[in-house]
Amino acid sequence: MAPRGLSAEEKRVKLLEIFHETKDFYQLKELEKLGPKMKGIVSQSVKEVLQSLVDDNLVQTDKVGSSNFFWSFPSQRGALMKNRLDVAKDAHSANERALADLKASLDAERASRLDSAERTGALARFAEVTKGLGALEKELAAYGACDPVKVEEKKRALVLAREAALRWTDNYSILLSYFTRQHSVEAEDIRKYLGIDGEYEDLAV
């Protein structure tokens, strides 16, 4: 049975161990040779793993001349972890203060809204009005097409449709007149050929 390959996190840990155990500076090509030999990390994956460590500030890098060097010391990781812990503690403290402020505001609001006969009555009326509004909205929805808003929308659509029909009827009349003059044919023959009856232009209703 073939041995199981290293997971991404295992590769990160083992590559970091090379730095911490040797306490030395390396170039990428050197790590690509040491990775397989010392920790069983496939050479082709060293570059990607190294970049992830650099992105997380667990490995430092700097360019000297035309070469990039990488290093990491055990003390760096400890300092980084401490810094992250301090940031987390500050965030926790800020959240606790914000929570305390919210609780204080909530208590103040509750104190200003003491139960009274007047407040209880107002809440009851509000609930009744809300219930009545819901019933009216349900009734309005039941009317469907009779909704005043929908009726107005249909009226507007009818006006626009009639205007468009008139416009195209005028265009047809102009075109028919032009064609009959240019080709010396009867308008009735054109209408018959196109299947247009005599009521086509009757849009008075």
N, C-alpha and C positions, 0 to 999 in steps of 0.2 A: 504493500500500500504506500503510495507516494506521500511524503511529508506535507503537512498543511503549510501553506504560505503565510507569511506574516501579514497581519492586518495593518491598516494605515496608521493606527495609533501605536501599534507595536514598533513599526518602522521609525516613527518619530522618537519614541523612547530610546530605542537602541542607537539611533544616529546621534542623539544627544549624549548618550553614554560615552561615545567615542571622544567627544570634546571634554567631558568631565573627567574621564579616566586618564587621558593623555595631557590635558591642560596645554594644548598646543594650537597653533594657527594652521589652517588648511585652505588649499584651493579646491575647487569643485572636482577637478580631475583626480586629485589625491583621495578625496572622500569616495569617489566612484570606485576606487581600487580597494580602500579600506573597508567600505561598507560590506561587500560580499565576504571578504576575508575574516573580519573581526566579528561581524554581527549577523551575517547571513542575509543582508539586504541586497536585493537584486540591483545590479549596477544601474540599469536603465531607470529605476525609480528614485535614485538618490537625489537627483536634481529637484524633483517635485517635492519630496519630503523635506529637503533642505529649505526650499522656498517657503513652505508652510511654517517651519520653525522661525524663519526670519520674519514672516508676517506677524507672528505672535510674540515677537521680541524675545524669543528664547535663544536665538542665535544672532550675534552681531556680525555685520559685514562692513567692509571698507575697501576702497580701491587704492592700490599702491602701484603707481605707474600704469601699466596696461593690464594688471592682474587684480582680480577680486579675491580677498582673503576673508575667511569666516572663522569665528571663534565663539566660545561660550564657556564660562567658568561656573562651578557650582554656586558660588556666592551670587552670581547674577540672577539665577533662578530664584534663590531665596529672596533677593531684593525685589524681584518682579512680583512674586507671590505676596510679599508684605504690602507692596504698593496696591495691588488689586484688593487685598483685604481691607486696607485703609479706605479705599474708594467705596467698597461695599458697605463698610461701617458708616461712612458719611451719608451714603444714600439711605441707609436704614434709619439713621437719626433724623434725616430730613423728612422721611415718610412718617415717622412717629410724631414729629412736630405737626405735620400737616393733618394727621389723624386726630391729634388732640385739638387742633383748631376747629376741625369739622364737628367734633363732639361738642365743643363749647358752643358753636353756632347752633347746633341742633337743640341743645338744652335751652339756649336763649329763645329760640323760636317756640319751643314747647311752653316755656314759661309765659310768653306773650299771648298764648292762645289757650288760656284757661277755659275749661268747660263752663258754660253758662246757659241759661234758658234761651237767651237771644241767639247765641252761636249755634246751639242745637237746632233751634227753629230755622235759622238760615241754611244750615246744612240739609235739613229735611226738605226745604223749598227748592234748594239747588238740585237735590236728587229727583224731586218730582218734575221739575222743569226739564231736566236731562232726559228723563223717561218719556215725557211728552214729546220732546223733540225727536227722539228715536222713533216714536210711533208715527209722527208726521212724515218723517223721511221715508219710513217703510211704506206708508200710504201713497206718497208721491211716486215712489218707485213702481208701485202697482199700476199706476195709470199709464206708464210707459210712454206711448206716442203722444199722450195728452200733456206731457210735461211742457210748460210754457217756454222753457228754454229751447226744447227740441222743436216746438212749433215755430218759433221765430227763426231757427236755423233752416227749417224747411221752406218757410216763406222767402227767406233770402236766397236760397238755392233756386227756387222757382223764378224769382226775378232775374237772376243771373242766366238761367237757362233760356228764358224768353228773350233777353237781350242778345244772347248768342244766336238764337234762332233767327231773330230779325236781321242781325248782321249778315248771317250766311244767306238769308233769302235775298237781301239786297245785292250781295256779291253774285248770286246766281242770276238775278235779273240783269245786272250790268253785263255779265259774261254772255248771257243768252242774246242780249241786244247787239253786242259787238259781233258775235258769231254770225247772226242772221244778216247783218249788214255786210260783213266781209265776204260771205259765201252765197248771198242771195237765196237763202232758203227760208221757209216759213217756220215761225217759232213753234207752231203746233206740231210740225213734223219732228222737230228736235225733241219736244216734250214726249211725243209718242215713242220715239226711238229710245229715249232714256227711261221710259216708264214713269213719267211724272204726270200726275193727274191735275185737274184744274183747281183743286183745293190746296195745292202746295203753298200758295202765297196767302192763304186765308189765316192770318194770325191775330185777328181782331179780338177773338175771345180769349 
